Amino acid sequence: FSRVAAGCHFSLGLRGDGTLACWGNPAQGRTLAPSGTFQALSVGKAHACAIRSDGALLCWGDNASGQSVAPAGAFKRVSAGFYHTCAVRTDGELRCFGDNVFLQSKAPVGLYDEVSTGGFHSCAIKKDGTLLCWGYDGYGLTSAPAGTFSSVASGFYHSCGLRTDASLACWGYTVFGQTTPPVAHFASVFAGPFSSCGLDDQGSETCFGEYARQAYLLQPTAS
């Protein structure tokens, strides 16, 4: 395998030959991975998405909010959130679909290189390297830090960005310490529901925050 992603009680892997393997809880069709060859994948709470070798985007699994109805076109990035999905077309245009209670699926206009969806918010990196976040604004989730970034990762109620100087910046819900990164030079960043992890430039992993089952009870309320 060249890549793997885990959702709620199921996992998805991209084999070296480009085919997909999906296993775990089959409810809502979340393990019914399509055939063919793919170049990228992402897993949400109970749905998954993958980009075919030709750029076409496919999604499957839970579709109660329309998060599995992928738009047509050629894509280069995809991120499946809790109940919504965002993807970047090959021309840089951003498309989002699914739950939109907090406007997390209202894709901003502009050209982008990266996108990451969280529980009820989304963040993307513009062509100039600056960050933009939208959707649920509790805990300061849409207050993206200034500066230039190379990647972004969103958890349930927090996000972390990898700056172009190799440092990490995190913001949002911070009770478990998931927004307090150590001072180091990082090569990549990942965000779980209530934790964050980064690989430093030596290949060592550093994680901060924690997994707390009771925190899933912190459901936001639309105003």
N, C-alpha and C positions, 0 to 999 in steps of 0.2 A: 504493500500500500504506500501511496505517496501523500495521502491526507486522510484525516478522520475527524468527525464532528459528532458530538453527542447532544441529544435533546432530552425530553422528559420520557424516560423509560425506553428509549431506542437510540440507535447509533447508525451512522452512515460513513462508509469508507470509499475512497477513490483508489482503485487498484493501479498498479504500474502500467497496465495496458489501457487505462482510461475508462474501464467499466466500473459500475457501482455495485456495492454490496451493502445491504441494509438489514439490520437484525434488531430483535427486541420485541416490545409490545406492538402487535399488529393493528391495534384499534385505530379506526378512522383511516385505514390504508397507509399509515405512516411508514411501513416497511416495504411498500410496493414500489421499489425503485425502478425507474424506466430502463429499458435496454439502450444500447448504443455506447458511444464513447464521449467522455466529458472532460472538461478542463478545470472546473471549479465547483465547489459545493458549499452549502450552509444549512444548518439545522436550527429550527425554532423550537417552540414548546412542544407542538404536536404536528408540525409540518416540516417539509424539507424542500430545498430548491437546488438545482444544479444547472450549470451552463454547458451545453453540448460543445463539441469540438468546433462546430460551425458557428458558435455564438448564440444559438437559440436557447432561451431560458425555459426550463420546465420546473413546475412545483407540484407537490402531491401531499396527501395527508389531510389534516383538519382544514376545512375550508369554510367554517362557520362565519367568518368575517371577510371572506374573499381573499384571504392571504395566499391562496394557492392558485389563483387565476392570473397566471403570468402573462404580461403583455407580449406582443409580437416584436420582432426586431433582433438585432445582434447586441450582445452584452459582454462586458469584460469583468464585472464584479457583481456579487450578489450577497445580501445579508438577510437572513430570516430572523425576525424578532419573535416576541411572545405571540402576538396575534396579527402582525403585519410584516411586510417584506419590502425591501428597497433594493434596487439594482442600478448599476451604472452602464449605460449603453457604450458602445465602442467609440461613439462621437463625443462622449462626456456628459450627455444629457442624463438626468436622474429621474427614475420612475419609482414610485412607491404605490403599494396597494394593500388592502386589508383594513383592519380596524382603524377608524379615524376619529374616535371620540375626542382625543386630545390634539387632533390635526397632525398626528405623527406620520400619516400617509400623504400629507400635502407636501409633495416634493418642491423644494425651492427652485427657482429658475437659476440657471447658470451652468457652468461646465465643471465637472468633478472627476477626481481620480479614484477616490476610495469612499466607501460608505459602511456604516455599522449601525444596526438597529438594536435597541435594548428592549426593556419591558414595554414602555409606552412612549418612548422618545427615539429619535434618530439623530445621528451625527454624520457629517461628510466632510471630506477634505477637498477644497477647491483646487483648481489648476495652479493657483499661485501658492499653494501650501497652507493657506489659512483654513481654520475650522469654522463650521457652522452647525448648530444643533437646533432642533425644533421638536414640538410635541409637548408632552407633559413637563411642566416647569417646576414641579415640586423639588425641593432640595437643591435648587439652582442648576437643574439638569441642562437647561438650554443656554446657560452662561458659559459658553466655551472660552477657554483662555486664549489670550493673544499669542502671536508668534507663528512660526511655520512648522508644519508637521508632515511626517512621512506615512504614518498609519494611525488608525483610531480603533478602539475596541469598546463596545458598550455592554454593560451588564444590566441587571434588572433596574436598578435605580442609580447607576453611576456610569461614568465613562472615563477612559484613560487614553491619552494621546502620546505618541512617540514623537518628540520634537526632532528637528533636523540636526540638532546638536547632540543627539543620542540620549537626552534626559527624558524622564517621564513627567507628565502633568495629569493629575486625576481630579475629578470634581463630581459633586452629587452627594448621595447618601453616604455618610462616612462613619456610622456607628460602629462598624466592625473593623475599621481601619483600612478599608479597601481603596480609599482615596489618598492614602499616605505612603507614596512610594519611597523606597530608599534612594539615596544619592549614588548613582552608578551610571555607567555607559551601557545603554541597552541597544539590542539589535531588533527586538520585536516585543509586542505586548499583546496580552490576551485578557479577557474579562469574563468571569463567571457570574452567577447571579449576585453574590455578595463577597466576591474575592477578586483579586487581580494577580496576574503573573507576568513576568517578563524574562526574556532570555538576554543575558548580557553579552558583550562582545567576545567573551571567552566560551560561550555556549552553556554557561551555568544558569539554572533557573532560580528565580527569586519570587516568592508569592507573599501576598499580604492581604489581610482581611480574613473572613472565615465563612463557612457555610452554616446558615442558621435556618432550620426548617420553619420556625415560627415566623420568620421575617416574611414569608410568602403571604401572611395575613395582612400585610401592609398594602392593600389594594387602594389605588387612588380613586377619587370620586370626581366625576366631571361636574364642573360648575355650570 
